[in-house]
């Protein structure tokens, strides 16, 4: 019997309040995320000792010697599920060996990691089956709570599995639907083909962040600042960024690393004026070898930031790919989400980019925007089809805590946020009709409908950087305010992060510290 539920003003059914008592916290994150996926919109509270607070549904997580017991109760019923581990297989025992027993620390650590993963998967299978019984529904991505399903699929294939065997593993161990399994396997194989000439061990990619935008979109949680308020400090930011560019280029040269891709993102890089773009691009091309890159991308992004002069400036450099991002082709939605540009400006910006000679243009779309239904998404897809971009990235709306849409959620509570499999299928059909196939995939927390973001591209037009950052195959060195470098090493088995501060003023004032963080991290791990 399903637990008691409350009905919102929009008629969407949610639980009112859920409590989870963790008597053991080994699997806390995965348990919390999986329960939240089944009950979107509910209040979920974690407890570590018994609380008197009343909840509509209450879970208790208890770990025993060779099992994890998951019990639940609500006003009408209660029940229990048990995840049985392999007898005697304790991750604690593996990592507490004496030095004499532990002849090979690396092997021992790898074994402990494998045991923990096996135990976690066992718990998630048991919990998923329990939640299916409780709610009467399944999830398209099964019990996967991470953001990289294609990385999982690729790992299975690279371990020696055939496509059919990898697909069976995803369906049976992770409860992924047949449709999503096929999508992940298809993308994993295309990614392997696209990346076949990339040197993971000796190569790296570069991200350069420009944290300014014409206005801040309602759903945005990135480190972005409205240009109007920061216009007088852009040159100071560029000074600091150029200093970081020079330093990192020298560090990576000394390490003997080869640059494979460059991605200039934001924010909106084309908020920079032509002379400012020149300063940035001159610094990058003067310090890094950009003539032999597999890809050089710059997000033109907001159509209201694109001019002929800026595009012509960009064309002076070895940039191979740009992005012109409408998000939607419905004017009323653009007004709601704070884009502050028109549909017509999107069309004009795209046409201008073609006129200036760009032959690899991506367009980003978001499904699940406030107030948009299937017909409105269909209208957007029709308009995009006419423009004929070379790739399209379809994002399922994910509202993060830092986004204004979440901060001021009471203001938007009467709006619908619609996304479903029918809409996702429609976007895929349109991409296929435009001669594109899926090439990369990722998921985010708080994603509407528990779906995914998918990149579609024509042959030889896929975004290589997009795949590299999702599959975590090589180091990504991130420059600028809010940059988060991923130092991938030990043949892809380990990742360490080096973070830049997000605040622009702090970044400018502490640029020497940011450089030293990178120098230390790179020299330690790469």
N, C-alpha and C positions, 0 to 999 in steps of 0.2 A: 504494500500500500504506500502511495506517495505521501511524503510529509506535507504538513499544512503550508499553504502558499498565500501570498498577498498579491493583489492585482493593482498595478499602477494606473494612473490616469489615462495612459495610452493603451491600456488593455494588455500589456505585456506581463506575463506571469513571472514572478520572482519569489524566492524565499526572502523572508524579512531579515532573519539573523541566523548565522551559523557559528557554532563554536567548535574549536578543535583543541582537545587537551593532549599535549605531547608529553607523555610520561618518558618517552625516549625521543631524542631529536635527530637521530641519524638520517632520517629521510624527510625531515621537516619541510624543506623547500619543495620537493617534488609532490608530496602529499597535499600541501597547501595549494600549489598551482593547479593540480588536477581537479581538486574539489572546486576551485574557483572557475575552471573551464566549464564544469557542468552547471554551475549556478551563477552565471554572469549577472552583475547588478546587485547581488546580495551583499550584505554586511558579513564579513568573515573575520572572526577574532581568534587568535592563537592564545592558548593558555599553557602554563607550565606547572601549575598546581591547581587543584580543584577550585573552581569559582562558583559563587552562588548565582551569578548572572543567568537570567533565563534566556534560552535560545530556542528557535523553532526546530532546529536540528542540531544534534550534538554528537561529535565523533570523539573517540578516545583511542590513542595510539599507544600500544604497549609492546615492547620488545622482550621476548623470552629467549631462552638459550638458542633454539634453532628455529625461531619463527617470529613474525611480527603480527600481532593481533590487532585488528581494526574493528572496533565496535561502534554502534550508532544507536541513537534513540530519538524519537520525537513524541508528540502528544499521543500518537495512535499506535506506534509499534516500536520495536527495537530488534537489533540483529547483530551478527558478528561475522567477520571473514578473517581467515588466517592465511598468511603468506609463509609457506614452509620453505626454509633454507635447506641446502644440502647439509646433512648431519655433520657437525664438527667443523664446518667451514666458517670460521670466524675471522673477520677482517682484523679484529683486535689482536688475535693470536698471531697472525702473520707479521704484524709490524712490531711485536714485542719480543722477537727472537734475540738471543744473545749474539755477541759478535762472532763467537765460534760457529754458531749455526748459520749466521748470515755471511756466507762467503762472498756473495755477490749482491751488494746493496741495491744496484739498479734492477737486477732480476727480481729480487725480493719485493721491491717497491712496485714493480709492474704487476707482480702476482697479487699483491694486496689491492691494487687498483682494480684488477679484473674481478676479484672476489666482491669488492664493494659494489661494482657495477652490476654483477649478477644478482646480488641481494636487492639492490635498488629496483632492478627490472622485475624481480619476483614480487616485490611489494606493489609496484605500480600495476601489474597485471591483476592482482587480487583486488586492489582498490578500484580499478576501472570496471571490473565485472560487477562489483558491489554498487557502484554509482549508476551503471546501466540499469541494474535491477531497481534501484531507488527512483530513478527519474524516468525510466521508460524510453531513454534516447541514447544514441551513440554519437561520437564525435568524429568528424571527417579525418582528423589526424590521430585518432585513437588516444593512447596514453602518452603520446609525445608531448612533453612540456617545454622542450628546448626550442631554439629558433632556427635550427639548420637541418631540416629533414633530408635535403639532398646530400649534405655531408655524411649523414648516416648511410644513405644508399651508396654513395661513392666508396665509403669505407668497406662496406660489405662486398662490393664488386672487386675492390683492390685487394681484399683478403683472399681472392681466388674463387668466389662464388659466381655461378652463372646468373644471368638476369633473373631467371625463373626462381632460383634458390634465394636470391636476395629479396625478391618480391614476397616469397613465402615467409621469410624471416620477418619482414615488415608487417605482414598481415597477422601472423600468429603471435609474435613476441610483443609487438607494439600496437596491435589492434587497428592498424591503419586501414582505411577503406580501400577497396580495390582501385577505385578511381584515383585517389591520392597516391597510392602505391605506384601505379603506372606513371603518374606525373613525375614523382621523385626519381624513379629508375630512368625514365627518358631523359630528364635533365642531367642526372649524374653522368650518363654516357656522353651527352653532348658536351658537358663541361670537360670531361677527360680529353675529348678530341680537341677542343679549343685550347686547352692548356698544355698540350703534348710537347710543345717546344719551349715552355717556360722552365727556367732553371730555378728550382725551389731552393736548393742549397746555397747557391752563390748569388741569387738575384734578390731584388726587393722592389717594392712599389712605394710611391710617394703621394701623400695626401697633403694638399695645401688649403687651409680654411680661410675664407673671407666671411666674417661673421656679421655682415650688414645686409639689410633688406629694405625695400621701399616701404613696407609695412609688415607687421607680424601677423601671420595667419592664425586663425582661431585654434587649429589643431596642433600648432608647432610647439615642440619642446626642445628644439636645438638651441645652441648658443647663438642667438641672432639678436641684433640690435637695430632699431629703426634708424635709417641713414640720416634722416632730418636732424635727429638729436646728436649724431656723432660725426657729422660732416667735417667739422673742424679738426677731428682727431684721426682721420683716415691716413694722412701722411705719416703721423707718428706711429700708427699701427704698421704701415708698410715698412717703415724704418726698422722696427723690431723684427718683423717677419723676414725681411731681407737679411738681417743679421743671423737669424736662425737658419735660413737657407744656406748661407755661406758656410756656417759652422758644420751643419749636418753633411753637406756635400764633401767637406774635407774629411770628416770622421768616416764616412762610408767609403771614400776613396782609399783611405789608409787601411781599411778592412778588406779592400780588394773586392767589394761588392758591385754588381752590375744592376743598373736601374732598368726595370722592365716596363713599368707603366707610371704615368702621372695623372692625378685626378685633382682638379681645382674645384672645390665645392664650397658650401656655406651653410646658412646664409645664401646670398646671391652674388657670385663673383662679378656679374656685370652691373652691380651698383657702382663699381669703380668707373671713373671717367677714363677716356682713351689714354691720357698721359699716365694715369695711375696703373692701368693695365700694362702699359709699356714698361713701367718701372718693375712690376712684378715679373712679367714674362722675360724681360732682359736678364733679371737676376737668376731666374731658374735656368734659362738656356745657357747663360755664361758659366754657371757652376756645375751643372749636370750635363752628361752626354745625352742629349735629347734627339739625336739624329737616328739612333738605332732602337728607338722604343717600339714595343709591340702596340702601344696605345698612348695617346695624350688627349685627355678629356677636360673640357671646361663646361661647367653648368652655366648656360646663359640664363636658364631658370625662368624668372619672372618676365613675361612679355613686356611689361611696362618699364623694364630696365634695359631693353635692347634697342640699339640705334645702329644705323649704317656705319657710323664712324667707329663704334666699338667692334662691330663684326669685321670691318676691314682691318682694324688693328690686330685682332686675333688671327686673321688670315696671314699675317706677316710671319707667323711662327709655326712650328711643325705640329700643330694641333690637328688631330684626326677625327675628333668626335665632340659634338656639343649636345646640350639638352635644352629644349624649349618646352617648359612644363605648364600646361593649362590647368591640370588637376580635374577640371570639369569644363564643359562647353555650355553650361547653363548659367546665364547671367545672374539670375536671382540667387543661385548658390554662391557664385563668386562674391556677391555683395555680402552675404551672410558670413562667409568665412574670412572676410577681410583682405581679399586679394587685391582689390582696388585697381583692377584693370578690366578691360572688356573682352568679350569673346572675339570681337573684330580685331582688337590689338593682338591677340594670339595668332590669328590668321595672318595678319600683316607681318608680324615678327618672323613667323615660319617662312613665309614667302620671301622675305628679305634675306634670311639665312641661305635659302636656296640660290637666290640671285647673287649672293656674295661667294658662292662656290662650295658651300658645305654639302658633302655627299653622304654624311653619316650623322643623322639627327635623331635623337631620342625624344619621346614625349612621355611624361609621367602623368598618370591618371589615378584618382582616388575613388574607390567604391565604398559607399556607406556614409557619404557626407550628409550633414543634417538636412532633412527635408527631401532628399533625392530618392525616387522610387525607380522601378525597373525601366519605365518609359524614359525617364530623364537620363539614365545611364545609356540607354539605347541611342538617344539623341546625341550624346557626347561621342559615342563610338562611330556614329554615322558621320559626324563632322570630322573626326580624326581620319577616318577612311579616305575622305576626299583629299585631305592634306598629304596623305601617303608618306608618313615618316619611315625611317629605316628600322627603328625599334620602338617598342612601347613597354613601359613598366606599369603594371596594374597593381596598385597598393590597396589592401583592405584597411580601412580606417582603424587606427589604433590610437586611443586617447590616453596619453601618458599624464602622470601627476602634474608635471610642470606646464602642461598646455592650458591656455586660457579657457578652452572648452571644458576642461575639468575643474579649473579653479572657480569659474563662474557657471557651474553646471545648473544651478537653480534657474538661471536666465534662459536656459535652452531645454528645460525639462519637458516642454510640450512638443518638442520636435521629434520626429521619427528618425531612426538611424537604421536604414534597411540594407542588409546584405544577405544573400542566400546562395545556394548552389546554382540556382537558375541564372542568377546574375553573373556568377563566376564563369559558368559554362558559356554564357553569351559573350563575355570578353574573350574567352579562348577561341570561340568560333570566329569572331571578328579578326583576331590576330592571324588565324590560319588563312582566312579569306584574303588577308593582306600579304600573304606569302611569308609569314613569320612563324617560327616555332619557338617553344619555351627553351630558355638557356640558363636561367638561374632562378633561385627560389629561396625565400626566407620568411620567417614568421616573427611576430612581435607579441609582447604581452598586451593584454586588453584589446585584442583584435576583434572587431565586430564579426560575429558568426563563427569564430574559431577557424578562420580560413587562412590565407597566405598572401604574400606578395610574389608576383611572378613577372620576370622579364622575358619578353618575346622579341625576337630579332630575325631579320632576313639573313641569308647566308653571308658570312664574313662581316656582319655588322654587330655582333654581340659585344657587350661591354666587358672586356677582360678584367678590368679592375673590380667590377662588381662581383665576379666569380671569386677572385682571389681573396677579397675581404670576407666573403661568406664562408669559403671552404678552408680558410686559414692555412694555406699551403706555404706561404712565404712571409717574411716580415713586411709590415706596412708601417712606414715612418710618417707620422702625422705632425704637420707644422701648423702653427697658428693657435689662437685662443680656442680652448676646448679640444684641441687635438689629442687623440688617444692612440699612441703607437702600440702596435702588437708586434712583439719580438718573438717570432716563431723559430724554434731551434730543436736540436736533438731529433732531426729527421721528422719534424712536424709533430712530435709527441708532447712538446712543452711550449707554453706561451706565457710570456711575462709582459705586463703592460707598463708603459711610461706615460704619465698624464701631464698635459699642460693645463694651467689654470684656465677656467672658463671666462672669467671677467676680463674684458678688454683692457681696462686700466691696469689691473694687476699684471696682465701679460706683458704690457709695454714696460712697466716698471721693474718686472722681475725676469726680463728676457735672458739675462746671463744665467740665472738659476735654472730656467727651462732648458737652456743649452747644456748645462752641466748634468742635469737629470738624464738627458739623452746620451751624453757621452758616457756616463757611468753605466747606464743600462746596456747600451750597444757593446761597450768593451767587456762587460761582464757576461752577456748572454750570446752574442753573435760571433 
